[in-house]
Amino acid sequence: MLLNFFYTLRSAQLPVSVTEYLTLLEALKKGVVGPAAPVPDDGTIPSAYTIDDFYYLSRTALVKDEKHYDKFDRAFAAYFKGVEMVADFSKDIPLEWLRKNLELNLSPEELAKIQKMGWDELMETLKKRLEEQKERHEGGNKWIGTGGTSPFGAYGQNPQGIRIGQDKGRNKSAVKVWDQRVYRDYDDTQELGTRNIKVALRRLRKFAREGHELELDLDDTIHSTAANAGWLDIKMIPERHNNVKVLLLMDVGGTMDEHIARVEELFSATKTEFKHLEFYYFHNCVYDFMWKNNRRRYSEKFDTWDIIRKYNKDYKLIFVGDATMSPYEVLQTGGSVEYNNAEAGAEWLQRLTHAFPKFAWINPEPQGVWQYRQSISIIAEIMHQRMYPLTIKGLEEAMRHLSK
């Protein structure tokens, strides 16, 4: 079993060696995680281990660079899919399963009766609820709980509210999320399904001879050697570099999870096409800091002011995001879903577009729904309508504008 697991990781293009595989087997025998247990001859996981134990142990032994964690997770899930899905009817029904089944199916008339509050009223009401509520609550339209129509809680129905204790968004209308979430970096090694994205990005390429590095001029070498009666005459020329500089800012997490595959393809193509590329992540809207690594986004922050000062005006600024959020996140001080930002996101977007005159916003959401999302209209206006869909035609139009 473990030998096939090893081959699965190799098939996923993970740099896993035989030495590391033997280290994993030795760790299993020594009981590094969980109780020590002999490893069966067929290489199966000892029964003393849980699948979580084995996951962390195998990742530690086999993966030497955290940039491969995402590939490892996908390969691990594909190989062990269903291992923990065997039903055990001796156990109680999971409370979380029951809780999620409390989600309501309301009629349009019932939805219309649910009160929609403004920002100040929403925050003030939440403060009062926290002071008054003393116990857990399910259903209803007032208290913080589950499965109701209150603006506060999880797995309920309200046109606008604060999500508390829910694993992810369902209606994409929460104003603030009080759960610390973990996002994963986009995989820049993702292979493209088509070369068209690269072709579209090449409209922005501008080659120039620079530096002292040389490369072989094959055509001139052949011509000179032939003209020299066969005596080899090597000709060198300065290496050509694409001198276009790109600053790429990418939305990650939340509603962007639906677009991961396409954004990874774009990210991979961008890293291939542009030698001078700098990238940062943000969530929903840009505020006073961004980050480069999602696992360390709280400990390794990059001040947005520092980013603006660090890069020159000749950088082409490209935002990638679905711009789908509560309008408060763009327009309101303290509107971020994760913390109380001192300045509105719109202020930071305007500062960035002023600092980098050549800018564009790439939106993976279908263009047909843009008119129904208020936040998309707001951000498109801030971008001076320089918002383009994540399609081949959209990329070509964006690159054509940036190359002017």
Wavefront OBJ file of the C-alpha trace (Angstrom):
o trace
v 0.000 0.000 0.000
v 2.721 2.487 0.961
v 4.783 1.588 -2.077
v 1.853 2.481 -4.321
v 1.433 5.677 -2.293
v 5.080 6.498 -3.014
v 4.526 5.987 -6.748
v 1.401 8.173 -6.580
v 3.458 11.027 -5.168
v 6.066 10.568 -7.879
v 3.311 10.596 -10.515
v 2.142 13.915 -9.067
v 5.631 15.270 -9.878
v 6.674 15.542 -6.251
v 10.462 15.243 -5.740
v 10.232 12.244 -3.396
v 13.271 9.961 -3.165
v 13.659 6.336 -2.083
v 15.715 7.522 0.887
v 12.819 9.634 2.111
v 10.429 6.714 1.629
v 12.685 4.498 3.776
v 12.785 7.266 6.379
v 8.978 7.196 6.515
v 8.962 3.410 7.047
v 11.548 3.765 9.808
v 9.469 6.465 11.483
v 6.420 4.203 11.424
v 8.388 1.395 13.086
v 9.769 3.735 15.763
v 6.358 5.195 16.589
v 7.365 8.812 15.917
v 3.650 9.744 15.794
v 1.304 7.651 17.894
v 2.287 4.360 19.539
v 5.081 2.289 18.063
v 3.770 -0.471 15.834
v 5.374 -2.980 13.468
v 4.947 -2.193 9.785
v 3.301 -5.124 7.976
v 5.236 -6.738 5.134
v 2.708 -5.486 2.579
v 3.459 -1.879 3.586
v -0.014 -1.071 4.953
v -0.463 1.604 7.607
v -0.359 0.126 11.156
v -3.799 0.040 12.745
v -2.434 2.039 15.702
v -2.265 5.111 13.448
v -5.096 7.373 12.371
v -5.132 8.808 8.866
v -4.315 12.241 10.361
v -1.287 10.830 12.146
v -0.038 9.314 8.928
v -0.713 12.496 6.938
v 1.490 14.680 9.136
v 4.189 12.054 9.486
v 4.378 11.332 5.760
v 4.373 15.024 4.833
v 7.211 15.684 7.278
v 9.280 12.771 5.976
v 8.608 13.119 2.256
v 8.145 16.829 1.525
v 11.214 19.019 1.923
v 9.849 22.305 0.614
v 6.557 23.872 1.691
v 5.868 25.001 -1.875
v 5.014 21.344 -2.589
v 2.440 21.083 0.225
v -0.480 21.742 -2.088
v 0.591 19.038 -4.555
v 1.115 16.634 -1.661
v -2.350 17.368 -0.253
v -4.007 16.695 -3.598
v -2.056 13.477 -4.174
v -2.716 12.292 -0.600
v -6.446 12.997 -0.902
v -6.654 11.265 -4.278
v -4.908 8.132 -2.991
v -6.635 7.782 0.381
v -10.053 9.027 -0.741
v -12.762 7.206 1.141
v -10.528 5.717 3.848
v -12.483 7.497 6.593
v -15.866 7.294 4.861
v -16.725 3.807 6.118
v -19.908 4.164 8.153
v -19.870 3.287 11.844
v -23.500 3.065 12.931
v -22.485 2.561 16.557
v -21.612 6.279 16.768
v -23.993 9.169 17.272
v -25.055 11.276 14.288
v -22.567 14.187 14.047
v -23.923 17.391 15.530
v -22.408 19.404 12.647
v -24.397 17.325 10.147
v -27.608 18.045 12.033
v -26.721 21.706 12.366
v -26.195 22.199 8.646
v -29.485 20.472 7.912
v -31.237 23.273 9.735
v -30.595 25.517 6.712
v -33.843 27.079 5.569
v -35.626 26.984 2.254
v -37.635 30.165 2.395
v -40.158 31.437 -0.128
v -39.596 34.801 -1.872
v -42.349 36.308 0.308
v -40.633 35.127 3.493
v -37.266 36.411 2.283
v -38.784 39.822 1.602
v -39.952 40.059 5.222
v -36.442 39.657 6.633
v -35.120 43.024 7.790
v -31.996 44.380 6.074
v -30.012 46.681 8.376
v -27.526 49.427 7.614
v -23.882 49.176 8.712
v -24.084 51.245 11.907
v -27.314 49.591 13.008
v -25.887 46.145 12.215
v -22.768 46.655 14.379
v -24.678 48.278 17.231
v -27.274 45.487 17.246
v -24.527 42.848 17.332
v -22.964 44.563 20.346
v -26.291 44.453 22.209
v -26.883 40.794 21.290
v -23.462 39.823 22.665
v -24.258 41.586 25.933
v -27.740 40.077 26.294
v -27.387 36.513 25.014
v -26.409 33.948 27.642
v -26.902 30.592 25.897
v -26.770 28.747 22.586
v -29.704 29.371 20.220
v -31.028 27.658 17.086
v -33.574 29.140 14.694
v -35.387 32.403 15.208
v -34.804 35.922 13.950
v -33.027 37.700 16.816
v -30.262 35.862 18.694
v -26.836 34.740 17.514
v -27.342 31.128 16.473
v -27.887 28.694 13.632
v -30.541 28.031 11.051
v -32.600 31.166 11.547
v -33.210 34.518 9.901
v -31.167 36.592 12.351
v -28.408 38.733 10.781
v -25.922 37.111 13.190
v -24.812 33.485 13.149
v -24.402 30.567 10.758
v -26.355 28.390 8.306
v -29.325 30.742 8.259
v -30.898 33.119 5.774
v -30.561 36.912 5.812
v -29.788 39.310 2.962
v -27.028 40.979 4.965
v -25.330 40.057 8.211
v -22.294 38.937 10.163
v -21.262 35.299 9.729
v -20.122 33.678 12.990
v -18.973 30.060 13.239
v -19.675 28.907 9.668
v -17.056 27.095 7.605
v -17.650 29.093 4.403
v -20.047 31.495 2.739
v -23.298 30.296 1.140
v -25.071 33.424 -0.086
v -21.971 35.664 -0.554
v -23.590 38.542 1.356
v -21.958 38.500 4.823
v -20.534 41.834 5.914
v -17.902 40.500 8.322
v -16.549 37.011 8.982
v -15.374 36.295 12.496
v -13.481 33.114 11.734
v -9.752 32.947 11.066
v -9.386 31.104 7.786
v -6.389 29.515 6.094
v -5.860 30.168 2.404
v -3.400 28.368 0.153
v -0.982 29.938 -2.294
v -1.769 29.697 -5.995
v 0.364 26.988 -7.584
v 2.620 28.742 -10.097
v 3.707 25.420 -11.638
v 0.181 24.558 -12.787
v 0.326 23.407 -16.407
v -1.911 25.305 -18.783
v -4.663 23.524 -20.609
v -4.101 25.852 -23.573
v -1.302 28.016 -24.883
v -3.737 30.806 -25.706
v -3.319 32.478 -22.325
v 0.432 32.761 -22.890
v -0.133 34.093 -26.376
v -2.489 36.756 -25.000
v 0.022 37.806 -22.337
v 2.776 38.178 -24.936
v 1.075 41.298 -26.227
v 2.597 43.008 -23.212
v 6.129 41.793 -23.885
v 8.714 44.336 -24.969
v 12.198 42.989 -25.586
v 15.360 45.039 -25.185
v 19.082 44.321 -25.185
v 20.441 45.026 -21.735
v 23.325 44.007 -19.473
v 26.578 42.275 -20.445
v 25.372 38.672 -20.636
v 25.911 37.067 -24.044
v 24.155 34.320 -25.917
v 25.013 32.360 -29.048
v 23.824 33.897 -32.308
v 23.299 30.612 -34.145
v 22.294 32.054 -37.531
v 25.260 34.426 -37.690
v 27.621 31.661 -36.493
v 26.492 29.328 -39.295
v 26.772 32.087 -41.902
v 30.230 33.200 -40.702
v 31.526 29.617 -40.495
v 30.361 28.881 -44.042
v 31.923 32.092 -45.326
v 35.162 31.166 -43.531
v 35.627 27.929 -45.539
v 34.357 25.753 -42.715
v 36.493 27.162 -39.921
v 34.277 27.637 -36.888
v 33.532 31.318 -36.286
v 31.360 31.710 -33.188
v 29.274 34.868 -32.972
v 27.786 36.127 -29.680
v 25.158 38.777 -29.018
v 23.784 40.322 -25.805
v 20.951 38.270 -24.359
v 17.498 39.710 -24.916
v 15.375 40.377 -21.859
v 11.738 41.246 -21.618
v 12.009 44.605 -19.858
v 8.298 44.877 -19.024
v 7.784 45.014 -15.250
v 4.576 43.628 -13.752
v 3.131 44.067 -10.249
v 0.488 41.356 -9.779
v -2.008 41.649 -6.890
v -4.248 38.586 -6.445
v -7.395 38.085 -4.391
v -7.360 34.765 -2.523
v -9.831 32.848 -0.369
v -13.590 33.070 0.050
v -15.457 33.380 -3.242
v -12.139 33.143 -5.130
v -11.978 29.429 -4.246
v -14.359 28.843 -7.151
v -11.762 30.231 -9.574
v -8.554 28.652 -8.251
v -7.803 26.504 -11.316
v -8.135 29.362 -13.820
v -6.188 31.830 -11.670
v -3.410 29.257 -11.214
v -3.173 28.925 -14.989
v -2.937 32.703 -15.320
v -0.357 32.910 -12.522
v 1.747 30.159 -14.099
v 1.659 31.849 -17.505
v 2.517 35.232 -15.997
v 5.585 33.859 -14.216
v 6.723 32.264 -17.475
v 6.227 35.321 -19.684
v 7.571 38.134 -17.501
v 11.090 38.181 -16.113
v 10.380 41.191 -13.894
v 7.356 40.036 -11.894
v 6.396 40.902 -8.331
v 3.227 39.482 -6.758
v 1.236 39.859 -3.539
v -2.006 38.457 -2.143
v -4.985 40.259 -0.634
v -8.481 39.162 0.409
v -11.538 40.736 -1.262
v -10.151 44.289 -1.328
v -6.718 45.848 -0.835
v -6.196 47.548 2.535
v -3.118 48.674 4.470
v -1.139 45.425 4.067
v -0.716 42.451 1.741
v 1.254 39.210 1.903
v 3.255 36.762 -0.239
v 2.664 33.511 1.637
v -0.823 32.568 2.820
v 0.442 30.287 5.583
v 2.358 33.194 7.083
v 0.040 36.031 6.164
v -0.310 37.215 9.768
v 3.398 37.070 10.598
v 4.845 38.303 7.281
v 2.833 41.347 6.250
v 3.918 43.857 3.608
v 2.747 47.410 4.209
v 0.864 48.709 1.167
v 2.558 52.081 1.498
v 5.955 50.326 1.326
v 4.876 48.486 -1.830
v 3.799 51.763 -3.432
v 7.150 53.365 -2.577
v 9.257 50.343 -3.529
v 8.244 49.993 -7.179
v 8.552 52.631 -9.879
v 5.762 54.014 -12.036
v 6.985 51.903 -14.974
v 5.483 48.779 -13.362
v 2.252 47.557 -14.951
v -0.283 46.988 -12.153
v -2.620 44.002 -12.610
v -5.328 43.109 -10.083
v -6.854 39.614 -10.236
v -10.070 39.169 -8.263
v -13.792 38.567 -8.579
v -14.625 41.876 -6.824
v -17.553 40.042 -5.199
v -18.108 41.218 -1.633
v -20.238 43.487 0.489
v -20.043 47.123 -0.722
v -19.042 48.018 2.851
v -15.710 46.254 2.275
v -14.853 48.786 -0.423
v -16.446 51.969 0.902
v -16.589 51.695 4.694
v -13.865 52.297 7.298
v -13.727 49.063 9.293
v -15.514 47.260 6.475
v -13.002 44.430 6.084
v -14.428 41.010 6.938
v -11.327 40.156 8.969
v -10.276 43.236 10.938
v -11.119 46.900 11.516
v -9.264 48.653 8.711
v -8.468 52.286 9.468
v -9.150 53.428 5.896
v -11.652 52.259 3.306
v -10.513 49.899 0.563
v -11.484 52.454 -2.074
v -8.809 54.804 -0.709
v -6.098 52.190 -1.167
v -7.277 51.273 -4.660
v -7.110 54.924 -5.678
v -3.611 55.294 -4.225
v -2.377 52.249 -6.127
v -3.875 53.332 -9.440
v -2.409 56.807 -8.958
v 1.050 55.373 -8.187
v 0.965 53.018 -11.203
v -0.781 54.751 -14.143
v -0.790 51.576 -16.257
v -3.279 49.315 -14.480
v -6.049 46.806 -15.177
v -8.359 44.499 -13.211
v -8.830 40.882 -14.401
v -12.120 39.402 -13.157
v -12.717 35.613 -13.281
v -16.462 36.054 -12.667
v -18.589 35.657 -15.839
v -19.106 39.083 -17.362
v -22.852 38.474 -17.582
v -23.247 38.707 -13.781
v -21.204 41.874 -13.274
v -24.256 44.123 -13.508
v -25.924 42.248 -10.632
v -23.011 42.687 -8.182
v -22.900 46.144 -6.616
v -19.299 45.731 -5.468
v -18.161 44.911 -9.027
v -19.723 48.132 -10.313
v -18.036 50.146 -7.553
v -14.582 48.700 -8.197
v -14.984 48.998 -11.987
v -15.701 52.702 -11.492
v -12.596 53.111 -9.310
v -10.632 51.320 -12.045
v -11.991 53.776 -14.646
v -13.780 50.810 -16.269
v -10.471 49.031 -16.865
v -11.962 45.724 -15.747
v -11.642 42.752 -18.096
v -12.981 39.178 -17.896
v -10.577 36.264 -17.446
v -11.030 35.066 -21.020
v -8.645 35.028 -23.955
v -10.364 38.054 -25.465
v -10.428 39.835 -22.116
v -6.708 39.210 -21.539
v -5.850 40.445 -25.028
v -7.815 43.652 -24.438
v -6.158 44.169 -21.043
v -2.653 43.591 -22.437
v -3.388 45.877 -25.381
v -4.390 48.654 -22.967
v -1.346 48.136 -20.718
v 1.038 48.207 -23.686
v -0.096 51.680 -24.849
l 1 2 3 4 5 6 7 8 9 10 11 12 13 14 15 16 17 18 19 20 21 22 23 24 25 26 27 28 29 30 31 32 33 34 35 36 37 38 39 40 41 42 43 44 45 46 47 48 49 50 51 52 53 54 55 56 57 58 59 60 61 62 63 64 65 66 67 68 69 70 71 72 73 74 75 76 77 78 79 80 81 82 83 84 85 86 87 88 89 90 91 92 93 94 95 96 97 98 99 100 101 102 103 104 105 106 107 108 109 110 111 112 113 114 115 116 117 118 119 120 121 122 123 124 125 126 127 128 129 130 131 132 133 134 135 136 137 138 139 140 141 142 143 144 145 146 147 148 149 150 151 152 153 154 155 156 157 158 159 160 161 162 163 164 165 166 167 168 169 170 171 172 173 174 175 176 177 178 179 180 181 182 183 184 185 186 187 188 189 190 191 192 193 194 195 196 197 198 199 200 201 202 203 204 205 206 207 208 209 210 211 212 213 214 215 216 217 218 219 220 221 222 223 224 225 226 227 228 229 230 231 232 233 234 235 236 237 238 239 240 241 242 243 244 245 246 247 248 249 250 251 252 253 254 255 256 257 258 259 260 261 262 263 264 265 266 267 268 269 270 271 272 273 274 275 276 277 278 279 280 281 282 283 284 285 286 287 288 289 290 291 292 293 294 295 296 297 298 299 300 301 302 303 304 305 306 307 308 309 310 311 312 313 314 315 316 317 318 319 320 321 322 323 324 325 326 327 328 329 330 331 332 333 334 335 336 337 338 339 340 341 342 343 344 345 346 347 348 349 350 351 352 353 354 355 356 357 358 359 360 361 362 363 364 365 366 367 368 369 370 371 372 373 374 375 376 377 378 379 380 381 382 383 384 385 386 387 388 389 390 391 392 393 394 395 396 397 398 399 400 401 402 403 404
